[in-house]
């Protein structure tokens, strides 16, 4: 019969490869920021009209940092970089930050590694709102936000509000009740979305485009409108990293630590939902980012929210910028298709390694 040490030999050896990373979240942050920088330059330089990377960096340095650099590029290249591709790439990064942080928040709050930003019906509410906007024969736009974006944002927030209200028992919303209510309300809203799609006629393609996600309509005004909501929500959640760590021990233990459980839970739910709603309003529904990134980061650095939240934001930004670049290079396919095709096999591989003892 094998001894205990022999039985655990393979996991110990494999886990040792990542022990340094567990102790060095700063090293992971530096690596992630490097990936963000590479994704930014590559996402701006590549496309149907290529701009050399050195010109891209020079244009960014001149326009954003005010550096006095010699002009070696054409005015058309500068217009492509500053007015077309830069807001698109930055929007992709912003959404990557928002979805990853929201996913990490809900996973920690609900103590469920399979929770994602849409766990409380946000996706169904946003999808139904967008579909209703397509059916309305009115077209207005403010800061490049039309009825579709506005209805998606409001629909996402309303869905979360209904879930929270219906799940409350005696003034509180038990986690099990919250999850089950989110599933039930999401299913009901999905039925409404299906009916709206059935009635949409020529607008069906637009609804499908929203449901699959994309950044082809990203502009500076829409980025400026969404950024305060996403960054503000991120700051609110990050300031409560200690509270999230307390929730990992269970709500009873968190209360013994002096945490006002009902109040802090409501704040975290509201912040995560607001961030998610802002993201889906500008990008549509993009899956797997908010599920995979926080899960992988937690495997690398442990459950401490003080490390998980900022690292999730960094790697979420890099991943979605790279996914958007890939979607453009293969013919402007919906980015939700790219994240699903790349994210699902990777996540299954990760779960398989974890189940067989090869934990990160």
Number of C-alpha atoms within 10 A of each C-alpha: 5 7 8 8 9 10 11 12 12 13 15 16 11 14 17 13 11 16 14 13 16 20 13 14 19 13 13 20 18 13 13 21 17 14 18 22 12 15 23 24 20 19 26 28 24 18 17 9 9 13 21 16 15 12 18 24 16 21 24 19 14 15 13 10 10 10 12 10 11 9 12 10 14 10 10 8 18 19 13 18 24 18 13 17 21 22 22 26 26 23 27 32 26 27 34 27 31 34 37 34 36 34 32 35 31 26 23 25 23 24 16 12 16 14 22 25 28 29 22 30 31 32 28 27 30 34 32 29 27 29 29 22 21 23 18 11 6 9 10 9 11 10 12 16 18 15 19 29 25 20 22 31 25 20 26 29 24 19 24 28 18 15 25 22 15 15 21 15 10 7 9 17 19 16 15 11 17 22 20 15 22 24 16 15 22 23 14 14 23 18 14 19 22 14 13 23 22 11 14 18 11 11 15 17 12 15 24 15 17 27 23 18 21 26 23 15 13 22 21 17 13 19 20 13 15 19 19 13 19 26 15 14 25 25 12 16 25 21 12 18 19 14 23 29 17 24 23 19 13 13 20 12 14 18 15 11 12 10 19 13 19 14 11 16 20 14 16 22 21 19 23 26 31 24 28 32 34 29 27 27 28 30 24 30 24 27 23 20 29 31 25 24 27 31 24 17 23 22 16 22 22 17 19 16 25 15 20 28 25 21 27 32 28 26 27 29 32 26 23 29 29 24 22 26 24 19 20 20 14 9 10 14 17 23 28 26 17 21 21 15 12 13 18 15 11 13 17 11 12 18 13 13 13 14 10 9 14 16 17 22
